[in-house]
Amino acid sequence: MVGLMKTLLTILTTIMMMNMCNGQTNREPVVRPATQANRFYTGDAGELSKEVDSLLALHRGETIFNNVAALIVPHAGYYFSGNVAAAAYMSVPKEKQYKRIFLLGPSHHEWLDGASVNTEADYYATPLGQVKVDHDVAVALTEADSVFRYEPRAHDREHCLEVQLPFLQRFFTLHSSLFTKDVPPIVPIIISTNDFQKLKRMADVLKPYLKDENLFIVSSDFSHYPKYEDACRVDARTGKAVESGDVEQFIAALEENARRGVPGLATSACGELAIATLLMMIDSTYEVKHLMYQNSGDAEESDHSRVVGYHAFAIVRNGRARTDTDFSLSEDEKRMLKEIALTSIKDSLNGRGIAVANSSLFTLHSSLKQKCGAFVSLHKHGRLRGCIGHFGEDMPLHEIVAEMARAAAFEDPRFMPVTADELSDIDIEISVLTPMRRIQSLDEFELHRHGVYIRKGYRSGTYLPQVADEVNWTKEEFVSHCAQDKAGIGWDGWKDAETELYVYEAIVF
């Protein structure tokens, strides 16, 4: 019996020593509670699932980007900012599997003069369940640079990261395969310092993680507390700076907003430090895609005298985009777009506004709601009578066509406005544009297939793909003519290091 007892004791001791060597403990997992439930979103799991699912469904069929590296997402109450947040999440491919998600946001309660990474929590809780924390990576950040540390007070009451979790939980549940429904582990980071060099150090540590297996989410609202009209102007300026992908332009926009003395404006972006950190992590191989803008005044029965602004952005590697259905237009959809263009011109001739809200025309075809650019060209007896276009991916296709048709008929400075008497002789040609992709050399440009867009500073110009069918130019001549004749930067201006070249394709009908 004594021998048996000694043997059992030896076995138990060995197991304990092995556990100690492997770093195993018997402690209970640390769960960061859902402190913002019933404040920024409902605490009822069933209601929360339905609410988030309905918000995500509003953006089904919109542009999806194959190589999403990061998102910028608002973090207000779902009633106010949920629609914009959903636009960001639905730009991610539903089949994409990430190894981990880095969540970056501002501190609304504590000053840190650095960044706090939650190395204590094993899970974050929401009414929908728990999300695992990537503890190893969280610890690795704090070991990489002293600018990262763990401050419990930075996370205890903070809402900016927590409000993203139900969106992630429902997105991955709805769109992932049966075996990968869980949200990838998160790395929660709160940033609070106005020391630019510290932000640069954070960017340097985080940049190696900005690779295909990871997703970064920056949580930020934009203008705080100006009146509605001022918010739209301020947020447009800030949004354009973010879209540039240039941290210096972003900082300059914030300073410009502050100099203008906008009444009630407390900040242009509460997550400006996290946004700046992200912008310092990306280079010219990334493009920032603006997805949606609203402010709290757009919610029903909301106060327009004191609002908060919300942008959604996707940061994309190589800027290549696709849609749920590999975007194309049926013959019926092409016919409808021509009807929309003609109706827009007729309505303008009759003194009426553009009827973009006519649901009997537009709600039957989801492709007409895609956000993409378009040109409308008018010809009379085979000769150009007007041509105006828009590159931005900020409006639904049917609205762009209606706007550009009106502009081509009445605002092209090369021609007199179209009259009612000649309308029957006008032929309408529409070019629907695919998203632009930046190129680094002419080897990436295909004559007859690609249009080219050239930008240098405030000067820009473009040739549509079909221009190549009308001239006998080489690729270099095509681009040089565009630089000289359209952008006004000279024959060789496109070769300048400061000049940006983009290509796109067009569906012409």
C-alpha positions as semicolon CSV with decimal commas, in nm:
position;residue;x (nm);y (nm);z (nm)
1;M;0,000;0,000;0,000
2;V;0,281;0,239;0,091
3;G;0,453;0,164;-0,240
4;L;0,130;0,233;-0,429
5;M;0,085;0,565;-0,250
6;K;0,440;0,668;-0,336
7;T;0,380;0,580;-0,699
8;L;0,058;0,789;-0,715
9;L;0,229;1,080;-0,544
10;T;0,513;1,067;-0,795
11;I;0,265;1,067;-1,086
12;L;0,071;1,364;-0,944
13;T;0,391;1,557;-0,879
14;T;0,509;1,491;-1,234
15;I;0,177;1,615;-1,379
16;M;0,192;1,929;-1,166
17;M;0,551;1,998;-1,275
18;M;0,457;1,947;-1,642
19;N;0,167;2,188;-1,610
20;M;0,391;2,445;-1,447
21;C;0,653;2,405;-1,720
22;N;0,384;2,447;-1,986
23;G;0,258;2,764;-1,820
24;Q;-0,081;2,608;-1,745
25;T;-0,286;2,743;-1,459
26;N;-0,623;2,662;-1,316
27;R;-0,743;3,024;-1,307
28;E;-1,084;3,108;-1,441
29;P;-1,086;3,289;-1,779
30;V;-1,109;3,667;-1,746
31;V;-1,413;3,803;-1,930
32;R;-1,449;4,173;-2,000
33;P;-1,825;4,233;-1,949
34;A;-2,062;4,402;-2,192
35;T;-2,067;4,737;-2,015
36;Q;-2,243;4,919;-2,300
37;A;-2,539;4,685;-2,347
38;N;-2,867;4,878;-2,311
39;R;-2,672;5,198;-2,367
40;F;-2,530;5,198;-2,720
41;Y;-2,720;4,887;-2,828
42;T;-2,994;4,665;-2,685
43;G;-2,904;4,407;-2,423
44;D;-3,159;4,157;-2,554
45;A;-2,978;3,897;-2,764
46;G;-3,272;3,824;-2,993
47;E;-3,349;4,189;-3,060
48;L;-2,981;4,265;-3,108
49;S;-2,939;3,991;-3,369
50;K;-3,242;4,113;-3,562
51;E;-3,128;4,475;-3,548
52;V;-2,774;4,405;-3,669
53;D;-2,894;4,161;-3,936
54;S;-3,138;4,419;-4,071
55;L;-2,864;4,683;-4,087
56;L;-2,627;4,448;-4,269
57;A;-2,906;4,354;-4,511
58;L;-2,939;4,719;-4,618
59;H;-2,600;4,688;-4,786
60;R;-2,634;4,348;-4,947
61;G;-2,529;4,367;-5,311
62;E;-2,307;4,672;-5,269
63;T;-1,939;4,684;-5,361
64;I;-1,717;4,423;-5,197
65;F;-1,338;4,453;-5,204
66;N;-1,130;4,141;-5,247
67;N;-0,835;4,254;-5,036
68;V;-0,969;4,452;-4,740
69;A;-0,683;4,530;-4,502
70;A;-0,866;4,767;-4,268
71;L;-1,196;4,941;-4,199
72;I;-1,282;5,273;-4,038
73;V;-1,616;5,232;-3,863
74;P;-1,828;5,461;-3,640
75;H;-1,910;5,367;-3,282
76;A;-2,219;5,564;-3,178
77;G;-2,552;5,414;-3,078
78;Y;-2,683;5,183;-3,348
79;Y;-2,990;5,402;-3,403
80;F;-2,761;5,681;-3,523
81;S;-2,455;5,516;-3,678
82;G;-2,551;5,151;-3,733
83;N;-2,633;5,199;-4,100
84;V;-2,290;5,347;-4,173
85;A;-2,114;5,080;-3,967
86;A;-2,296;4,807;-4,160
87;A;-2,173;4,956;-4,490
88;A;-1,816;4,904;-4,372
89;Y;-1,862;4,543;-4,264
90;M;-2,048;4,448;-4,581
91;S;-1,753;4,562;-4,795
92;V;-1,558;4,259;-4,665
93;P;-1,581;3,936;-4,870
94;K;-1,814;3,698;-4,691
95;E;-1,587;3,400;-4,759
96;K;-1,274;3,570;-4,624
97;Q;-1,116;3,405;-4,319
98;Y;-0,896;3,615;-4,091
99;K;-0,653;3,488;-3,831
100;R;-0,711;3,781;-3,596
101;I;-0,870;4,126;-3,586
102;F;-0,694;4,431;-3,443
103;L;-0,940;4,678;-3,287
104;L;-0,805;5,033;-3,250
105;G;-0,999;5,316;-3,092
106;P;-0,977;5,633;-2,883
107;S;-1,004;5,671;-2,507
108;H;-1,316;5,868;-2,412
109;H;-1,246;5,866;-2,038
110;E;-0,874;5,831;-1,957
111;W;-0,557;6,005;-2,071
112;L;-0,279;5,752;-2,134
113;D;-0,006;5,933;-2,328
114;G;0,037;5,606;-2,512
115;A;-0,167;5,299;-2,597
116;S;-0,328;5,036;-2,377
117;V;-0,353;4,677;-2,500
118;N;-0,587;4,456;-2,301
119;T;-0,353;4,174;-2,199
120;E;-0,571;4,071;-1,903
121;A;-0,898;3,972;-2,070
122;D;-0,931;3,631;-2,228
123;Y;-1,271;3,716;-2,376
124;Y;-1,494;4,017;-2,445
125;A;-1,862;3,954;-2,374
126;T;-2,169;4,082;-2,558
127;P;-2,533;3,967;-2,534
128;L;-2,453;3,743;-2,834
129;G;-2,174;3,552;-2,660
130;Q;-1,801;3,587;-2,606
131;V;-1,522;3,692;-2,842
132;K;-1,176;3,552;-2,774
133;V;-0,875;3,780;-2,723
134;D;-0,545;3,690;-2,891
135;H;-0,349;3,706;-2,566
136;D;-0,014;3,614;-2,720
137;V;-0,020;3,897;-2,974
138;A;-0,149;4,144;-2,712
139;V;0,147;4,061;-2,488
140;A;0,388;4,070;-2,782
141;L;0,288;4,432;-2,853
142;T;0,362;4,541;-2,497
143;E;0,699;4,369;-2,520
144;A;0,784;4,525;-2,855
145;D;0,771;4,889;-2,740
146;S;0,699;5,063;-2,410
147;V;0,448;5,286;-2,588
148;F;0,215;4,986;-2,553
149;R;0,114;4,883;-2,201
150;Y;-0,196;4,765;-2,019
151;E;-0,407;5,017;-1,827
152;P;-0,732;4,859;-1,698
153;R;-0,899;5,199;-1,660
154;A;-0,868;5,255;-2,036
155;H;-1,091;4,955;-2,111
156;D;-1,335;4,932;-1,820
157;R;-1,591;5,191;-1,938
158;E;-1,482;5,235;-2,300
159;H;-1,747;5,178;-2,565
160;C;-1,560;5,233;-2,893
161;L;-1,436;4,874;-2,929
162;E;-1,727;4,695;-2,765
163;V;-1,989;4,832;-3,005
164;Q;-1,804;4,673;-3,298
165;L;-1,833;4,322;-3,157
166;P;-2,204;4,248;-3,226
167;F;-2,148;4,351;-3,589
168;L;-1,853;4,114;-3,612
169;Q;-2,048;3,834;-3,443
170;R;-2,345;3,860;-3,674
171;F;-2,133;3,916;-3,988
172;F;-1,928;3,602;-3,930
173;T;-2,233;3,402;-3,828
174;L;-2,428;3,502;-4,137
175;H;-2,148;3,486;-4,392
176;S;-1,896;3,229;-4,280
177;S;-1,906;2,859;-4,353
178;L;-2,058;2,610;-4,111
179;F;-1,720;2,537;-3,954
180;T;-1,593;2,894;-3,914
181;K;-1,874;3,087;-3,751
182;D;-1,668;3,227;-3,465
183;V;-1,524;3,577;-3,476
184;P;-1,144;3,560;-3,515
185;P;-0,958;3,648;-3,194
186;I;-0,930;4,021;-3,132
187;V;-0,645;4,243;-3,016
188;P;-0,808;4,539;-2,828
189;I;-0,602;4,861;-2,838
190;I;-0,698;5,201;-2,696
191;I;-0,487;5,494;-2,819
192;S;-0,452;5,818;-2,625
193;T;-0,157;6,049;-2,692
194;N;-0,091;6,366;-2,889
195;D;0,277;6,282;-2,928
196;F;0,323;6,222;-3,301
197;Q;0,647;6,030;-3,248
198;K;0,468;5,786;-3,019
199;L;0,199;5,734;-3,281
200;K;0,475;5,666;-3,533
201;R;0,626;5,407;-3,300
202;M;0,286;5,240;-3,268
203;A;0,253;5,232;-3,647
204;D;0,600;5,080;-3,682
205;V;0,516;4,799;-3,436
206;L;0,175;4,728;-3,589
207;K;0,273;4,749;-3,956
208;P;0,422;4,395;-3,975
209;Y;0,080;4,265;-3,873
210;L;-0,088;4,450;-4,163
211;K;-0,093;4,146;-4,387
212;D;-0,353;3,939;-4,561
213;E;-0,427;3,711;-4,265
214;N;-0,528;4,001;-4,037
215;L;-0,798;4,269;-4,040
216;F;-0,759;4,609;-3,873
217;I;-1,068;4,799;-3,757
218;V;-1,035;5,161;-3,650
219;S;-1,331;5,281;-3,446
220;S;-1,406;5,650;-3,489
221;D;-1,690;5,897;-3,522
222;F;-1,620;6,225;-3,698
223;S;-1,746;6,581;-3,633
224;H;-1,889;6,632;-3,286
225;Y;-2,169;6,879;-3,214
226;P;-2,185;7,137;-3,494
227;K;-2,518;7,197;-3,663
228;Y;-2,620;6,969;-3,950
229;E;-2,503;7,184;-4,242
230;D;-2,167;7,261;-4,081
231;A;-2,114;6,892;-4,002
232;C;-2,161;6,800;-4,367
233;R;-1,897;7,053;-4,475
234;V;-1,649;6,964;-4,200
235;D;-1,690;6,591;-4,251
236;A;-1,651;6,625;-4,627
237;R;-1,315;6,796;-4,579
238;T;-1,198;6,538;-4,324
239;G;-1,329;6,249;-4,531
240;K;-1,143;6,361;-4,843
241;A;-0,823;6,380;-4,640
242;V;-0,872;6,027;-4,507
243;E;-0,946;5,908;-4,860
244;S;-0,611;6,046;-4,973
245;G;-0,436;5,794;-4,750
246;D;-0,187;6,066;-4,652
247;V;-0,146;6,131;-4,279
248;E;-0,015;6,483;-4,343
249;Q;-0,325;6,573;-4,545
250;F;-0,538;6,426;-4,267
251;I;-0,367;6,635;-3,998
252;A;-0,387;6,945;-4,219
253;A;-0,763;6,893;-4,261
254;L;-0,810;6,867;-3,885
255;E;-0,614;7,189;-3,837
256;E;-0,810;7,365;-4,111
257;N;-1,139;7,265;-3,950
258;A;-1,019;7,400;-3,618
259;R;-0,903;7,730;-3,773
260;R;-1,243;7,793;-3,929
261;G;-1,404;7,830;-3,587
262;V;-1,713;7,626;-3,669
263;P;-1,971;7,686;-3,392
264;G;-2,012;7,387;-3,164
265;L;-1,733;7,181;-3,325
266;A;-1,550;6,996;-3,046
267;T;-1,349;6,765;-3,272
268;S;-1,335;6,662;-3,637
269;A;-1,275;6,296;-3,546
270;C;-1,271;6,148;-3,197
271;G;-1,058;5,861;-3,327
272;E;-0,808;6,089;-3,501
273;L;-0,511;5,928;-3,323
274;A;-0,609;5,577;-3,429
275;I;-0,678;5,696;-3,785
276;A;-0,340;5,871;-3,800
277;T;-0,170;5,553;-3,679
278;L;-0,339;5,351;-3,951
279;L;-0,253;5,602;-4,223
280;M;0,114;5,582;-4,120
281;M;0,098;5,204;-4,168
282;I;-0,014;5,211;-4,532
283;D;0,168;5,309;-4,851
284;S;0,091;5,353;-5,220
285;T;-0,004;4,985;-5,256
286;Y;-0,320;5,060;-5,056
287;E;-0,624;5,264;-5,151
288;V;-0,877;5,417;-4,913
289;K;-1,231;5,367;-5,038
290;H;-1,506;5,591;-4,903
291;L;-1,819;5,384;-4,850
292;M;-2,082;5,600;-4,682
293;Y;-2,150;5,917;-4,486
294;Q;-2,435;6,019;-4,259
295;N;-2,467;6,214;-3,939
296;S;-2,696;6,183;-3,643
297;G;-2,928;6,442;-3,794
298;D;-3,021;6,190;-4,065
299;A;-3,199;5,973;-3,808
300;E;-3,573;6,032;-3,787
301;E;-3,684;6,313;-3,557
302;S;-3,323;6,401;-3,471
303;D;-3,193;6,740;-3,365
304;H;-3,017;6,921;-3,649
305;S;-2,866;7,187;-3,424
306;R;-2,612;6,953;-3,261
307;V;-2,502;6,645;-3,455
308;V;-2,223;6,387;-3,479
309;G;-2,081;6,273;-3,814
310;Y;-2,018;5,916;-3,930
311;H;-1,798;5,794;-4,215
312;A;-1,724;5,438;-4,330
313;F;-1,403;5,356;-4,518
314;A;-1,238;5,039;-4,648
315;I;-0,859;5,031;-4,688
316;V;-0,785;4,796;-4,976
317;R;-0,465;4,636;-5,102
318;N;-0,416;4,724;-5,470
319;G;-0,759;4,885;-5,474
320;R;-0,914;4,609;-5,682
321;A;-1,285;4,570;-5,628
322;R;-1,559;4,330;-5,722
323;T;-1,926;4,290;-5,643
324;D;-2,137;4,003;-5,521
325;T;-2,223;3,910;-5,878
326;D;-1,909;4,019;-6,071
327;F;-2,085;4,338;-6,175
328;S;-2,251;4,340;-6,515
329;L;-2,565;4,488;-6,666
330;S;-2,843;4,302;-6,843
331;E;-2,999;4,440;-7,159
332;D;-3,306;4,535;-6,958
333;E;-3,095;4,724;-6,707
334;K;-2,914;4,909;-6,986
335;R;-3,252;5,004;-7,134
336;M;-3,369;5,132;-6,797
337;L;-3,058;5,346;-6,752
338;K;-3,115;5,506;-7,093
339;E;-3,475;5,575;-6,994
340;I;-3,351;5,733;-6,672
341;A;-3,108;5,953;-6,867
342;L;-3,372;6,065;-7,116
343;T;-3,629;6,128;-6,842
344;S;-3,375;6,340;-6,653
345;I;-3,317;6,560;-6,958
346;K;-3,692;6,593;-7,030
347;D;-3,768;6,679;-6,668
348;S;-3,502;6,951;-6,673
349;L;-3,645;7,096;-6,994
350;N;-3,985;7,103;-6,826
351;G;-3,850;7,276;-6,516
352;R;-3,870;6,974;-6,290
353;G;-3,598;6,832;-6,066
354;I;-3,433;6,495;-6,116
355;A;-3,674;6,224;-6,004
356;V;-3,416;5,986;-5,859
357;A;-3,662;5,858;-5,600
358;N;-3,911;5,713;-5,851
359;S;-3,927;5,363;-5,702
360;S;-4,128;5,224;-5,991
361;L;-3,817;5,265;-6,206
362;F;-3,533;5,192;-5,973
363;T;-3,618;4,936;-5,707
364;L;-3,658;4,638;-5,940
365;H;-3,287;4,600;-6,021
366;S;-3,021;4,585;-5,751
367;S;-2,745;4,655;-6,006
368;L;-2,885;5,004;-6,053
369;K;-2,814;5,068;-5,684
370;Q;-2,446;4,979;-5,711
371;K;-2,216;5,268;-5,627
372;C;-1,992;5,331;-5,926
373;G;-1,897;5,604;-6,171
374;A;-2,052;5,673;-6,509
375;F;-2,022;5,903;-6,814
376;V;-2,315;6,010;-7,028
377;S;-2,240;6,116;-7,385
378;L;-2,492;6,281;-7,616
379;H;-2,459;6,262;-7,995
380;K;-2,658;6,443;-8,264
381;H;-2,637;6,301;-8,615
382;G;-2,322;6,117;-8,514
383;R;-2,144;6,423;-8,370
384;L;-2,074;6,482;-8,000
385;R;-2,332;6,712;-7,838
386;G;-2,222;6,685;-7,475
387;C;-2,034;6,454;-7,238
388;I;-2,003;6,471;-6,859
389;G;-1,900;6,200;-6,613
390;H;-1,832;6,124;-6,250
391;F;-1,570;5,884;-6,114
392;G;-1,678;5,870;-5,753
393;E;-1,818;5,555;-5,597
394;D;-2,034;5,765;-5,366
395;M;-2,376;5,749;-5,534
396;P;-2,601;5,474;-5,672
397;L;-2,565;5,416;-6,044
398;H;-2,917;5,531;-6,134
399;E;-2,857;5,864;-5,957
400;I;-2,520;5,916;-6,127
401;V;-2,674;5,852;-6,470
402;A;-2,960;6,093;-6,402
403;E;-2,720;6,364;-6,281
404;M;-2,469;6,318;-6,562
405;A;-2,737;6,314;-6,833
406;R;-2,867;6,649;-6,713
407;A;-2,512;6,787;-6,690
408;A;-2,417;6,661;-7,038
409;A;-2,726;6,825;-7,186
410;F;-2,702;7,162;-7,012
411;E;-2,364;7,210;-6,844
412;D;-2,094;7,097;-7,089
413;P;-1,912;7,428;-7,150
414;R;-1,815;7,322;-7,505
415;F;-2,175;7,328;-7,627
416;M;-2,491;7,532;-7,603
417;P;-2,761;7,372;-7,384
418;V;-2,978;7,111;-7,552
419;T;-3,321;7,241;-7,656
420;A;-3,654;7,062;-7,664
421;D;-3,667;7,092;-8,045
422;E;-3,352;6,883;-8,096
423;L;-3,420;6,621;-7,830
424;S;-3,563;6,374;-8,081
425;D;-3,231;6,381;-8,269
426;I;-3,019;6,310;-7,962
427;D;-2,864;5,966;-7,908
428;I;-2,756;5,875;-7,557
429;E;-2,446;5,668;-7,483
430;I;-2,368;5,558;-7,127
431;S;-2,034;5,433;-6,999
432;V;-2,058;5,263;-6,660
433;L;-1,714;5,259;-6,498
434;T;-1,553;4,989;-6,291
435;P;-1,363;5,102;-5,979
436;M;-1,031;5,271;-6,057
437;R;-0,702;5,090;-5,992
438;R;-0,375;5,272;-5,950
439;I;-0,089;5,154;-6,172
440;Q;0,284;5,205;-6,143
441;S;0,383;5,158;-6,510
442;L;0,228;5,143;-6,857
443;D;0,285;4,766;-6,856
444;E;-0,038;4,750;-6,650
445;F;-0,236;4,954;-6,905
446;E;-0,417;4,778;-7,194
447;L;-0,513;4,995;-7,490
448;H;-0,882;4,963;-7,596
449;R;-0,965;4,784;-7,270
450;H;-0,866;5,044;-7,012
451;G;-0,951;5,406;-6,968
452;V;-0,686;5,621;-6,803
453;Y;-0,724;5,880;-6,528
454;I;-0,429;6,109;-6,450
455;R;-0,399;6,322;-6,137
456;K;-0,126;6,560;-6,027
457;G;-0,208;6,791;-5,742
458;Y;-0,534;6,968;-5,826
459;R;-0,512;6,887;-6,199
460;S;-0,668;6,575;-6,345
461;G;-0,800;6,437;-6,671
462;T;-0,924;6,118;-6,829
463;Y;-0,982;5,935;-7,155
464;L;-1,248;5,668;-7,171
465;P;-1,146;5,327;-7,312
466;Q;-1,340;5,385;-7,635
467;V;-1,126;5,689;-7,723
468;A;-0,859;5,442;-7,835
469;D;-1,103;5,310;-8,096
470;E;-1,129;5,658;-8,253
471;V;-0,756;5,738;-8,281
472;N;-0,443;5,562;-8,398
473;W;-0,226;5,618;-8,091
474;T;0,019;5,396;-7,910
475;K;-0,021;5,340;-7,537
476;E;0,232;5,611;-7,459
477;E;0,068;5,856;-7,699
478;F;-0,273;5,781;-7,544
479;V;-0,145;5,865;-7,196
480;S;0,062;6,161;-7,314
481;H;-0,237;6,316;-7,493
482;C;-0,443;6,270;-7,179
483;A;-0,174;6,436;-6,968
484;Q;-0,139;6,728;-7,209
485;D;-0,492;6,778;-7,343
486;K;-0,705;6,673;-7,046
487;A;-0,501;6,714;-6,728
488;G;-0,301;7,012;-6,853
489;I;0,028;6,891;-6,707
490;G;0,226;6,864;-7,032
491;W;0,310;6,582;-7,271
492;D;0,549;6,410;-7,029
493;G;0,366;6,517;-6,716
494;W;0,244;6,166;-6,650
495;K;0,605;6,056;-6,595
496;D;0,650;6,290;-6,298
497;A;0,696;6,110;-5,965
498;E;0,412;6,318;-5,816
499;T;0,164;6,216;-6,087
500;E;-0,080;5,933;-6,015
501;L;-0,202;5,702;-6,293
502;Y;-0,521;5,500;-6,267
503;V;-0,695;5,261;-6,504
504;Y;-1,055;5,147;-6,521
505;E;-1,286;4,962;-6,757
506;A;-1,620;5,066;-6,897
507;I;-1,947;4,898;-6,991
508;V;-2,055;5,105;-7,293
509;F;-2,404;5,098;-7,443
